[in-house]
Every structure is written in C-alpha cells, then in structure tokens.
Amino acid sequence: EDQVTQSPEALRLQEGESSSLNCSYTVSGLRGLFWYRQDPGKGPEFLFTLYSAGEEKEKERLKATLTKKESFLHITAPKPEDSATYLCAVQAYAGGTSYGKLTFGQGTILTVHP
Amino acid sequence: EAGVTQSPTHLIKTRGQQATLRCSPISGHTSVYWYQQALGLGLQFLLWYDEGEERNRGNFPPRFSGRQFPNYSSELNVNALELEDSALYLCAGARVGEQYFGPGTRLTVT
C-alpha cells in the first residue's frame, strides 16, 4: 500500500527565515509526486509535479526536489502570506495510460510570523 | 478559464438522511476524483470516474456512490448518513496526471 509521511507536523518561522519541509514516500511504481498548498476551509491549490529522482521545480519562494525515497519543499525568505498547510501526495501507475488516485500525507502546517 | 466548481458550499443533514454533492471540472478535464477530508484524518480517496465509468474506489462502504455525466460533471451520493461522515468533500478534475481541486462541500451530519 502506498504511504506518505510528512514532517514536521507544524513549523513556525519568522519572516525571512528559510527552511524545508520533508515528504517521505513508499509507492509501487511512482508516476508522480505532487505538492499542494491548502488554506483553511479551501480546496488544495496545485503547486508542483515531480516525476523522477533528481528533478527540481521552482515557483517564487518555493523549490521542490525529489529523490527515490523523499521530496523536499524548500521555502526561501518566507512571507506571512506563505502561511498555509502544505500537502504532499504520490500517484502510482494505474495501468496503461490511466492516472489514478493521489495518496496524501497529513500535511505540514506552516506559520510565518512578521 | 473557470476553475473546478462544487455545490452546495455547505450542507447540513441529520443521521439516516441522504446527501448529494455536485462537481464540475475544468473544461477539457475528463476525469473526476472525490476525496474526503475529515478532521485529523487528511485527504482520503473516495472515488474515481473517467469517461463516465467508475475506475476505482477507496476503502469506503457502498453507501458512498456516485456517477459521472456525459458533460464530465459528477455527483457524489452518501446514503444513510452517519455522524462520522461529517467532513469536507473535495472533488478534483484532471486530463492527465495533475489534479485540480474545487473549493469543497462542507457536510455536517447532526
């Protein structure tokens, strides 16, 4: 069974204090690893997809990296508006060209203080 | 381009009743996925529809069911509601791997 573990559960940073969130996974044939941002009471907002070990993607202050066992979401010089829950999810091969379900971690609650 | 829409935003039901939740994916997205996000449990996969067919379901009882219409919109039905069904129900649309989520329907069972 696919499993995703995120750490830490919660992270409090001062504005400008860079840090990283971790996502460890086990999956039977990784099709993709996804990062989402979720604000309270809202649906997850898509951030990145990573497909193979060594791949990196960046968006503003966020950079996602992928190895064969884990992914990191690096946050550089965060701002208060980066406060949210960050979710990691994996997608396994579903057969043929099908794209199946996402298996999510519990998320990391990030709070950035001004 | 319009995003994924879900209705209603909030739904309050009593135990034993039935709930119907609706989702319209982004134009061109033919797959719809349903997830349940209960407090403290994270997002749990419920159902996957593609081209009108149910492709996979998660570890939920048969009283959770749904369908996908020819225009790719989808409906989730929950029968015989129980208190533990209270949660945020999220749908996501996709054409290829990336899933785009709607704002969710908050279901409260009293």
Chai-1 contact restraints between the chains, C-beta under 6 A:
chainA,res_idxA,chainB,res_idxB,connection_type,confidence,min_distance_angstrom,max_distance_angstrom,comment,restraint_id
A,G32,B,G97,contact,1.0,0.0,6.0,A-B,restraint_1
A,K42,B,P103,contact,1.0,0.0,6.0,A-B,restraint_2
A,G43,B,L90,contact,1.0,0.0,6.0,A-B,restraint_3
A,G43,B,F101,contact,1.0,0.0,6.0,A-B,restraint_4
A,G43,B,G102,contact,1.0,0.0,6.0,A-B,restraint_5
A,G43,B,P103,contact,1.0,0.0,6.0,A-B,restraint_6
A,G43,B,G104,contact,1.0,0.0,6.0,A-B,restraint_7
A,P44,B,F101,contact,1.0,0.0,6.0,A-B,restraint_8
A,F46,B,E98,contact,1.0,0.0,6.0,A-B,restraint_9
A,F46,B,Y100,contact,1.0,0.0,6.0,A-B,restraint_10
A,T49,B,E98,contact,1.0,0.0,6.0,A-B,restraint_11
A,Y99,B,G97,contact,1.0,0.0,6.0,A-B,restraint_12
A,K101,B,F45,contact,1.0,0.0,6.0,A-B,restraint_13
A,K101,B,W48,contact,1.0,0.0,6.0,A-B,restraint_14
A,F104,B,G42,contact,1.0,0.0,6.0,A-B,restraint_15
A,F104,B,L43,contact,1.0,0.0,6.0,A-B,restraint_16
A,Q106,B,G42,contact,1.0,0.0,6.0,A-B,restraint_17
